[in-house]
Amino acid sequence: MRLAPSLLITLTLLPVAALADDHAAHGGMSYGARPAYLVNKLPDGPLKTKLASCSAQTPKRTDFSIGHRGAPLQFPEHTAEGYIAAAGMGAGIMECDVTFTADHQLVCRHAQNDLHTTTNILLTDLAPKCTAGFTPADGDTKAGAECRTSDLTLAEFKTLTPKMDSADTTATTVEAYQGGIAPFRTDLYTAGATQMTHAESIELFKSLGVKFTPELKSPSVEMPHNGLSQEDYAQKLVDEYKAAGVPASDVWLQSFNLEDVLYWIENEPEFGAQAVYLDNTYDVEGFDVNDPATYPDSMQSLADRGVKYIAPPIWMLLTLENGEIVPSTYAKEIKAAGLKIIAWSMERSGPLTDGGGWYYQSISDAMTSDAAVYQVLDALAQDVGVSGVFSDWPATVTYYANCMGL
């Protein structure tokens, strides 16, 4: 007997739905230990006093706190378990990065070509389907592979087991290549993790009472792909929300491709009104957050084309003046144009004791303690005026937002 796709989805998600129902029935929200740990490390002053005063507050869901791929500081990204954990930390909005399979079904995956680092595909019978199979490390040559969702049908994709996003590039065997987990992450929560289609993520998020911010990922294949154009791809994303009866006001579509955002604005104006342009102009040679002449698009030109939201990485919004964290010229230009800002991504760099890495590069001299995450968050919220913040561990942002009444 052949089961209808909708029934297959229902059966697949039954255990996940039970977890979500249990989460909802018991309130399901907790900050855990991390916010208090970070607050305790803050230097004495008004920020520490304010945040410490909220230690007995009851966690509340807030749209200011956005689950970045779920809760990948500890859970495999884009899994039901990670999403449920993020909802349990009070994230009001959740992200499913969206790409497509060989049969053009939408799935939650950070990139079309990351299956070799986020699943066990190289250990399965599907490994020969990968765009590039495993090659071992040899001298100065790193181990590698490339496995795409577009290499597989949806049915094949669903047989894979998720894992923490990692690879040991010094490996000489496929088994060793599965390692390489960053020391600040863990594989304690990977067993039995459930990866998701985009449609399944919509149903899960609805059951958790959270809103939606899907990102349309850039294809690794040439478009059109077997008849699927970029416009078809962008439209298919919207259509799945319509089919699920989700109001446009609960959805913040995202893309690094400005043409996707402009497509939604023109062709799906209700959804386009909250479409988010993910700004990667940091890749432009000579880009300087404090020099508007280096920006390829003025913020006003984006606003004139109907863009309402822009989302840059944290470091583009901040700079240092006399050792203090303050808004960058780039952030001021955004506000002057009337655009709303969403920042990414907190809790993705591990410990902040040595400069904080890529996400904090414009303020690295001030990143000398893990507690700096709250100093950065305070600058983003109070001085830059962001509307929301992505985090790999949403409890950190939720605690701050609840305490500050955001």
Stockholm file with secondary structure:
# STOCKHOLM 1.0

chainA/1-406         MRLAPSLLITLTLLPVAALADDHAAHGGMSYGARPAYLVNKLPDGPLKTKLASCSAQTPKRTDFSIGHRGAPLQFPEHTAEGYIAAAGMGAGIMECDVTFTADHQLVCRHAQNDLHTTTNILLTDLAPKCTAGFTPADGDTKAGAECRTSDLTLAEFKTLTPKMDSADTTATTVEAYQGGIAPFRTDLYTAGATQMTHAESIELFKSLGVKFTPELKSPSVEMPHNGLSQEDYAQKLVDEYKAAGVPASDVWLQSFNLEDVLYWIENEPEFGAQAVYLDNTYDVEGFDVNDPATYPDSMQSLADRGVKYIAPPIWMLLTLENGEIVPSTYAKEIKAAGLKIIAWSMERSGPLTDGGGWYYQSISDAMTSDAAVYQVLDALAQDVGVSGVFSDWPATVTYYANCMGL
#=GR chainA/1-406 SS CCCCHHHHHHHHHHHHHHHHHHHHHTCCCCCCSHHHHHHHHSCSSHHHHHHHTTTTCCCCCEEEEEESSSCTTTSCTTBHHHHHHHHHTTEEEECCEEEECTTCCEEECSCTTCHHHHBSGGGSTTGGGSSEEEECCBTTBCCEEECCGGGSCHHHHTTCCBCCSCCCTTCSSHHHHTCCCCTTSCSTTCTTCCBCBHHHHHHHHHHHTCEECCEECCCSSCSSBTTBCHHHHHHHHHHHHHHTTCCGGGBCCEESCHHHHHHHHHHCHHHHTTCEEECCGGGSTTCCTTCGGGCSSCHHHHHHTTCCEEECBGGGGEEEETTEEEECHHHHHHHHTTCEEEEEEETCSSCCTTCCCGGGGGGGGGCCSTTHHHHHHHIIIIIICCSEEEESSTHHHHHHHHHHTC
#=GC SS_cons         CCCCHHHHHHHHHHHHHHHHHHHHHTCCCCCCSHHHHHHHHSCSSHHHHHHHTTTTCCCCCEEEEEESSSCTTTSCTTBHHHHHHHHHTTEEEECCEEEECTTCCEEECSCTTCHHHHBSGGGSTTGGGSSEEEECCBTTBCCEEECCGGGSCHHHHTTCCBCCSCCCTTCSSHHHHTCCCCTTSCSTTCTTCCBCBHHHHHHHHHHHTCEECCEECCCSSCSSBTTBCHHHHHHHHHHHHHHTTCCGGGBCCEESCHHHHHHHHHHCHHHHTTCEEECCGGGSTTCCTTCGGGCSSCHHHHHHTTCCEEECBGGGGEEEETTEEEECHHHHHHHHTTCEEEEEEETCSSCCTTCCCGGGGGGGGGCCSTTHHHHHHHIIIIIICCSEEEESSTHHHHHHHHHHTC
//
